[in-house]
Amino acid sequence: MADADNIIDELAWRGALNQMTDEQGLREITAHEHIGVYCGTDPTGDSLHVGHLIPFMILKRFQQFGHHPVIVIGGGTGAIGDPSGRNSERVLQTMDVIHENEKKLTAQMVKLFGTENFTIVNNYDWLSKISLLDFLRDYGKLFSVNNMLNKEVVASRLESGISYTEFTYQILQSVDFLTLYRDHGVHLQIGGADQWGNITAGIDLIHRLEGQDAKAFGLTNPLMLKSDGTKFGKSAGGAVWLDPKKTSPYEFYQFWFNQDDADVEKFLKFFTFLSKDEIADLVQATKDHPEKRAAQRRLAEEVTEFVHGHDAVVEAENISRALFSGDVADLTADEIAQGFEHMPSATAPATPTNLVEFLVDVTHIEKSRRQAREDINNGAIYVNGDRIQDVDFTVDPAAHFDGRFVIIRRGKRKYFLVHIGD
């Protein structure tokens, strides 16, 4: 939901602006025209992660204001590697891997932006057609090495070293902007703060070839830091991926739900489409009753629905409630697989087995039969959500979760996932 009449004001109150070229000119053109706006990503991996959402959330807001988002999948630039943010050369991927990654990233983009008023292109389509001589004559001649060396992304690499291949990346990205300006009506490129040098290089190229009056602009988002000064986007298990096979929707939901109170207002502004008033109410509710985590819950719901859809939110909340209450019996096998993925696990055969033997000999959850009997008699053992106090109880793996799992709980919160199989 937009709270401002102009997209630039909307981005400003959401804390989404870092640098802009010609702010007044950008305000004027976005107020009177629906322009093409582009952001790019190289297919160096088979999935985007939550860090990639930062510029794409800005692109999505332009789409909501009626502007036309254009995503560039960098099949050409990805073949040589972007030097930003690293102290060493990128390991080059094979073209087969790059093409496979392109397909997966394209599918993720379509999920975020839909198919209406949205274009996705691959810069391999035009960069691969430029011969070496054409590259040097038509573009290389227009770039000053002195200026290129002064770009932050290059300057930061001079001490450790940078190859000519990565050095030329900014020229290729500039050709992208020029091509999109000419062929797709793109007037604005957005990206992270580390892309400022590449973005301004593209604007300079457009002005040299199309004239100083050419309407080309750049905008970068701020570096997203958490309140403790660490970089946003990592969890204890590493990157948080948009691919549900790499990060389950439940884990994705929990990543947002577990954000600190000090960060939740900033993330609600940046990563959701809620209004100022809605966000203010959530922040106040969290101050009044921090234990309820109202703001974090809404943040998790909104971002999970944006990336994975409404059904994924329902599934994640089912798992969360079941784990909190201990009532796991109504979960589906797929929900069990998500919610218990990183919990202690064991493997057991499909054969019905006495509970004491199951805990000690089969799964090694208990260290001894004496301890197992004691925990059972004391009511500390739960099988598939049910408290069992009978030492003669038989565990039947086929009874729940499509015969795939048995859930053992010891005490209030200690869960074990038992995979059923050979």
C-alpha positions as CSV (number, residue, x, y, z in Angstrom):
1,M,0.0,0.0,0.0
2,A,1.4,3.4,-1.0
3,D,1.5,6.3,1.4
4,A,3.0,8.9,-1.0
5,D,1.9,10.3,-4.3
6,N,5.5,10.0,-5.8
7,I,7.5,6.8,-5.8
8,I,10.6,8.7,-4.6
9,D,8.7,9.9,-1.5
10,E,7.4,6.4,-1.0
11,L,11.0,5.0,-1.1
12,A,12.2,7.8,1.2
13,W,9.9,7.0,4.1
14,R,10.6,3.3,3.8
15,G,14.3,4.0,4.2
16,A,15.0,2.6,0.7
17,L,17.1,5.4,-0.7
18,N,20.9,5.7,-0.7
19,Q,22.2,7.6,-3.7
20,M,20.4,9.1,-6.7
21,T,21.7,10.8,-9.9
22,D,19.7,14.0,-10.6
23,E,17.0,13.6,-8.0
24,Q,14.9,16.4,-9.4
25,G,15.0,15.0,-12.9
26,L,14.0,11.6,-11.6
27,R,11.1,13.0,-9.6
28,E,9.8,14.8,-12.7
29,I,9.9,11.9,-15.1
30,T,8.4,9.5,-12.6
31,A,5.6,12.0,-11.8
32,H,4.6,12.4,-15.5
33,E,5.6,9.2,-17.2
34,H,5.5,5.4,-16.6
35,I,9.2,4.5,-17.2
36,G,11.1,1.3,-17.6
37,V,13.2,0.5,-14.5
38,Y,15.8,-2.2,-14.4
39,C,17.8,-4.3,-12.0
40,G,20.1,-7.2,-12.9
41,T,21.3,-10.4,-11.3
42,D,24.0,-12.8,-12.6
43,P,23.2,-16.5,-12.7
44,T,26.2,-17.5,-10.6
45,G,23.9,-19.6,-8.4
46,D,20.7,-21.7,-8.8
47,S,18.7,-19.5,-6.4
48,L,18.3,-16.0,-5.2
49,H,18.5,-15.4,-1.4
50,V,16.9,-12.8,0.9
51,G,19.8,-10.4,0.2
52,H,18.6,-10.2,-3.4
53,L,15.2,-9.1,-2.2
54,I,16.6,-5.7,-1.2
55,P,16.8,-4.1,-4.7
56,F,13.9,-6.2,-6.0
57,M,11.6,-4.8,-3.3
58,I,12.3,-1.3,-4.7
59,L,11.7,-2.6,-8.2
60,K,8.4,-4.1,-7.1
61,R,7.3,-0.7,-5.6
62,F,8.0,0.9,-9.0
63,Q,5.8,-1.7,-10.5
64,Q,3.0,-0.9,-8.0
65,F,3.2,2.8,-9.1
66,G,2.6,1.8,-12.7
67,H,6.2,1.8,-13.9
68,H,7.6,-1.1,-16.0
69,P,10.1,-3.4,-14.2
70,V,12.8,-5.1,-16.4
71,I,14.9,-7.8,-14.9
72,V,18.2,-8.6,-16.6
73,I,19.4,-12.1,-16.1
74,G,23.2,-11.8,-16.7
75,G,23.9,-14.8,-18.9
76,G,26.7,-12.7,-20.5
77,T,28.1,-10.8,-17.5
78,G,27.7,-13.9,-15.4
79,A,30.1,-15.7,-17.7
80,I,32.9,-13.3,-16.7
81,G,32.1,-12.4,-13.1
82,D,31.3,-9.2,-11.2
83,P,34.3,-8.1,-9.1
84,S,32.2,-6.3,-6.4
85,G,32.5,-7.2,-2.8
86,R,35.3,-9.8,-3.0
87,N,39.1,-9.8,-2.6
88,S,39.7,-12.5,-5.2
89,E,38.6,-13.5,-8.6
90,R,35.2,-15.3,-9.1
91,V,35.5,-18.9,-10.1
92,L,34.0,-19.0,-13.6
93,Q,31.0,-21.3,-14.2
94,T,30.6,-23.5,-17.3
95,M,28.0,-22.2,-19.8
96,D,25.8,-25.3,-19.1
97,V,25.7,-24.4,-15.4
98,I,25.0,-20.8,-16.2
99,H,22.1,-21.7,-18.6
100,E,20.6,-24.0,-16.0
101,N,20.8,-21.3,-13.3
102,E,19.2,-18.8,-15.7
103,K,16.1,-21.0,-16.0
104,K,15.7,-21.3,-12.2
105,L,16.3,-17.6,-11.5
106,T,13.8,-16.7,-14.3
107,A,11.1,-18.8,-12.6
108,Q,11.7,-17.1,-9.2
109,M,11.4,-13.7,-10.8
110,V,8.2,-14.5,-12.5
111,K,6.8,-15.6,-9.1
112,L,7.8,-12.3,-7.6
113,F,6.7,-9.9,-10.4
114,G,4.0,-11.9,-12.2
115,T,3.5,-11.8,-16.0
116,E,1.7,-8.5,-16.4
117,N,3.7,-5.2,-16.9
118,F,7.0,-7.0,-16.4
119,T,9.8,-8.0,-18.7
120,I,12.7,-10.4,-18.2
121,V,15.6,-10.4,-20.6
122,N,19.0,-12.0,-20.8
123,N,22.1,-9.9,-21.6
124,Y,23.7,-12.9,-23.3
125,D,21.3,-12.2,-26.2
126,W,23.1,-8.9,-27.1
127,L,26.6,-9.2,-25.4
128,S,27.3,-12.5,-27.2
129,K,26.8,-10.8,-30.6
130,I,29.5,-8.1,-30.0
131,S,32.8,-9.1,-31.6
132,L,36.1,-8.2,-29.9
133,L,36.9,-5.5,-32.4
134,D,33.4,-4.0,-32.1
135,F,33.7,-4.0,-28.4
136,L,37.0,-2.1,-28.5
137,R,36.0,0.3,-31.2
138,D,32.4,1.1,-30.2
139,Y,32.7,0.9,-26.4
140,G,36.2,0.6,-25.1
141,K,37.2,3.8,-26.8
142,L,34.6,5.7,-24.8
143,F,35.9,4.6,-21.4
144,S,38.8,6.3,-19.6
145,V,41.0,3.8,-17.7
146,N,41.7,6.6,-15.3
147,N,38.0,6.9,-14.5
148,M,37.5,3.1,-14.3
149,L,40.4,2.8,-11.8
150,N,38.7,5.4,-9.6
151,K,35.5,3.4,-9.3
152,E,35.2,2.1,-5.8
153,V,34.6,-1.5,-6.8
154,V,37.8,-1.5,-8.9
155,A,39.9,0.6,-6.5
156,S,39.2,-1.7,-3.7
157,R,40.8,-4.6,-5.7
158,L,43.9,-2.9,-6.9
159,E,46.0,-4.1,-4.0
160,S,45.0,-7.7,-4.1
161,G,44.8,-7.7,-7.9
162,I,42.1,-7.8,-10.5
163,S,42.0,-9.4,-13.9
164,Y,41.3,-7.6,-17.1
165,T,38.2,-9.8,-17.5
166,E,36.6,-8.5,-14.2
167,F,38.0,-5.0,-14.9
168,T,35.8,-4.8,-18.0
169,Y,32.6,-5.8,-16.2
170,Q,31.5,-2.2,-15.8
171,I,31.7,-1.7,-19.6
172,L,29.5,-4.7,-20.2
173,Q,27.0,-3.5,-17.6
174,S,27.0,0.0,-19.2
175,V,26.2,-1.7,-22.6
176,D,23.3,-3.3,-20.8
177,F,21.9,0.0,-19.7
178,L,22.4,1.5,-23.2
179,T,20.6,-1.5,-24.8
180,L,17.7,-1.3,-22.4
181,Y,17.4,2.5,-22.8
182,R,17.2,2.1,-26.6
183,D,15.1,-1.1,-26.9
184,H,12.9,-1.2,-23.8
185,G,12.3,2.4,-22.7
186,V,14.4,1.9,-19.5
187,H,15.4,5.2,-17.9
188,L,16.4,4.1,-14.5
189,Q,18.8,1.4,-13.1
190,I,18.6,0.4,-9.5
191,G,21.0,-1.7,-7.4
192,G,23.0,-2.1,-4.2
193,A,25.4,0.6,-3.0
194,D,28.3,-1.4,-4.4
195,Q,26.8,-1.0,-7.9
196,W,27.1,2.8,-7.9
197,G,30.2,3.0,-10.1
198,N,28.7,0.6,-12.6
199,I,25.4,2.5,-12.7
200,T,27.0,5.9,-13.3
201,A,29.3,4.4,-16.0
202,G,26.2,3.3,-17.8
203,I,24.6,6.7,-17.6
204,D,27.8,8.3,-18.9
205,L,27.8,6.0,-21.9
206,I,24.2,6.8,-22.7
207,H,24.9,10.5,-22.5
208,R,27.9,10.2,-24.8
209,L,26.0,8.2,-27.4
210,E,22.5,9.5,-27.1
211,G,23.2,13.1,-26.0
212,Q,23.4,15.0,-22.7
213,D,19.7,15.5,-22.6
214,A,19.0,11.7,-22.6
215,K,17.0,10.9,-19.5
216,A,19.0,8.2,-17.7
217,F,19.1,7.9,-14.0
218,G,20.6,5.7,-11.2
219,L,19.4,4.8,-7.8
220,T,20.9,2.6,-5.1
221,N,19.6,1.2,-1.9
222,P,21.3,1.5,1.5
223,L,23.5,-1.3,2.9
224,M,21.1,-3.3,5.0
225,L,22.5,-3.7,8.5
226,K,20.9,-5.1,11.6
227,S,20.9,-3.2,14.9
228,D,24.0,-5.1,16.1
229,G,25.9,-3.9,13.1
230,T,26.0,-7.3,11.3
231,K,24.9,-7.7,7.7
232,F,21.3,-8.6,7.0
233,G,20.5,-11.8,5.3
234,K,22.3,-14.6,7.1
235,S,20.9,-17.2,9.6
236,A,22.7,-19.6,11.8
237,G,22.6,-22.1,8.9
238,G,23.9,-19.7,6.3
239,A,22.1,-18.0,3.5
240,V,18.3,-17.9,3.5
241,W,17.3,-18.9,0.0
242,L,14.1,-18.2,-2.0
243,D,14.2,-21.7,-3.4
244,P,11.9,-23.8,-1.0
245,K,14.1,-26.8,-1.6
246,K,17.1,-25.0,-0.2
247,T,15.3,-23.1,2.6
248,S,11.9,-24.5,3.5
249,P,9.0,-22.1,3.7
250,Y,8.9,-22.9,7.5
251,E,12.6,-21.9,7.9
252,F,12.0,-18.9,5.7
253,Y,9.1,-17.8,8.0
254,Q,11.1,-18.4,11.1
255,F,14.0,-16.3,9.8
256,W,11.6,-13.3,9.7
257,F,9.8,-14.2,12.9
258,N,13.0,-14.3,14.8
259,Q,14.1,-10.7,13.9
260,D,15.0,-8.5,16.8
261,D,12.6,-5.9,18.2
262,A,15.2,-3.2,17.3
263,D,15.1,-4.2,13.6
264,V,11.4,-5.1,13.0
265,E,10.2,-1.6,12.2
266,K,12.9,-1.1,9.6
267,F,12.2,-4.5,8.0
268,L,8.4,-3.9,8.0
269,K,9.0,-0.7,6.1
270,F,11.4,-2.2,3.6
271,F,10.2,-5.7,3.0
272,T,6.4,-5.4,3.2
273,F,3.7,-3.3,1.5
274,L,1.9,-2.4,4.7
275,S,1.0,1.3,5.3
276,K,2.5,3.7,7.7
277,D,-0.4,3.4,10.1
278,E,-0.4,-0.4,10.0
279,I,3.4,-0.5,10.7
280,A,3.0,2.1,13.5
281,D,0.3,0.0,15.2
282,L,2.4,-3.2,14.9
283,V,5.5,-1.4,16.4
284,Q,3.4,-0.1,19.3
285,A,1.8,-3.4,19.9
286,T,5.3,-5.0,20.2
287,K,6.4,-2.3,22.6
288,D,3.3,-2.9,24.8
289,H,3.5,-6.7,24.6
290,P,6.9,-7.8,23.3
291,E,6.2,-11.4,24.3
292,K,3.5,-11.7,21.6
293,R,5.9,-10.6,18.8
294,A,3.0,-9.1,16.8
295,A,5.3,-7.1,14.5
296,Q,7.6,-10.1,13.8
297,R,4.7,-12.4,13.1
298,R,3.2,-10.0,10.6
299,L,6.6,-9.5,9.0
300,A,7.0,-13.2,8.6
301,E,3.5,-13.6,7.2
302,E,3.9,-10.8,4.6
303,V,7.3,-11.7,3.3
304,T,6.6,-15.5,3.2
305,E,3.4,-14.9,1.3
306,F,5.2,-12.5,-1.2
307,V,7.9,-15.1,-1.9
308,H,6.1,-18.5,-1.4
309,G,2.3,-17.8,-1.4
310,H,-0.5,-17.9,1.1
311,D,-0.5,-21.7,1.5
312,A,3.1,-21.6,2.6
313,V,2.2,-19.1,5.4
314,V,-0.6,-21.4,6.6
315,E,1.8,-24.4,6.6
316,A,4.5,-22.5,8.4
317,E,2.1,-21.3,11.1
318,N,0.7,-24.8,11.5
319,I,4.2,-26.2,12.2
320,S,5.0,-23.3,14.6
321,R,1.9,-23.9,16.6
322,A,2.4,-27.6,16.7
323,L,6.0,-27.3,17.9
324,F,5.1,-24.8,20.6
325,S,2.1,-26.8,21.9
326,G,3.6,-30.2,21.4
327,D,0.5,-31.2,19.4
328,V,2.2,-32.6,16.3
329,A,-0.2,-35.4,15.5
330,D,-2.2,-33.3,13.0
331,L,0.8,-32.2,10.9
332,T,1.3,-33.7,7.5
333,A,4.4,-35.7,6.6
334,D,5.6,-32.8,4.4
335,E,5.1,-30.4,7.3
336,I,7.1,-32.7,9.6
337,A,9.9,-32.8,7.0
338,Q,10.1,-29.0,7.1
339,G,9.7,-28.3,10.8
340,F,12.0,-31.1,12.0
341,E,14.7,-30.8,9.4
342,H,17.4,-29.6,11.7
343,M,16.4,-31.4,14.8
344,P,18.3,-34.5,16.2
345,S,17.4,-37.5,14.1
346,A,17.7,-41.2,13.8
347,T,16.6,-44.0,11.5
348,A,14.5,-47.0,12.3
349,P,13.0,-49.9,10.4
350,A,9.2,-50.1,9.7
351,T,8.8,-53.0,12.1
352,P,6.6,-52.4,15.2
353,T,8.9,-52.2,18.2
354,N,8.6,-52.1,22.0
355,L,9.0,-48.5,23.1
356,V,12.0,-49.1,25.5
357,E,13.8,-51.0,22.8
358,F,12.9,-48.3,20.3
359,L,14.4,-45.6,22.5
360,V,17.6,-47.5,23.5
361,D,18.6,-50.0,20.9
362,V,17.0,-48.7,17.7
363,T,17.3,-44.9,17.9
364,H,19.8,-44.4,20.8
365,I,17.6,-41.5,22.1
366,E,18.0,-43.0,25.6
367,K,21.4,-44.2,27.0
368,S,20.0,-47.2,29.0
369,R,16.9,-49.2,29.5
370,R,16.8,-48.1,33.1
371,Q,16.7,-44.5,32.1
372,A,14.2,-45.2,29.3
373,R,11.8,-46.9,31.8
374,E,12.2,-44.1,34.3
375,D,11.4,-41.4,31.7
376,I,8.4,-43.3,30.5
377,N,7.0,-43.9,34.0
378,N,7.6,-40.2,34.8
379,G,5.6,-39.1,31.8
380,A,8.5,-37.5,30.0
381,I,8.2,-39.4,26.8
382,Y,5.8,-38.5,24.0
383,V,5.3,-40.5,20.8
384,N,3.8,-38.6,17.9
385,G,2.4,-36.0,20.3
386,D,0.9,-38.5,22.8
387,R,2.3,-38.9,26.3
388,I,3.2,-42.6,26.8
389,Q,3.6,-44.0,30.4
390,D,3.4,-47.7,29.5
391,V,6.8,-49.4,29.2
392,D,5.1,-52.2,27.2
393,F,3.8,-49.7,24.5
394,T,4.5,-50.7,20.9
395,V,5.7,-48.1,18.5
396,D,4.0,-48.7,15.1
397,P,5.8,-46.6,12.4
398,A,2.9,-47.1,10.0
399,A,0.4,-45.4,12.4
400,H,1.3,-41.7,11.5
401,F,2.8,-39.4,8.9
402,D,2.3,-41.8,5.9
403,G,4.7,-44.2,7.6
404,R,7.6,-41.9,7.0
405,F,8.4,-40.6,10.5
406,V,8.0,-41.1,14.2
407,I,8.3,-38.1,16.4
408,I,9.7,-38.6,19.9
409,R,9.6,-35.8,22.4
410,R,11.5,-36.1,25.7
411,G,10.5,-33.5,28.3
412,K,9.0,-30.1,27.3
413,R,11.0,-29.2,24.2
414,K,13.5,-31.9,23.2
415,Y,12.3,-33.4,19.9
416,F,13.8,-36.2,17.8
417,L,12.8,-37.0,14.3
418,V,13.0,-40.7,13.5
419,H,13.1,-41.5,9.7
420,I,11.5,-44.8,8.9
421,G,13.3,-46.9,6.3
422,D,16.0,-49.5,5.9
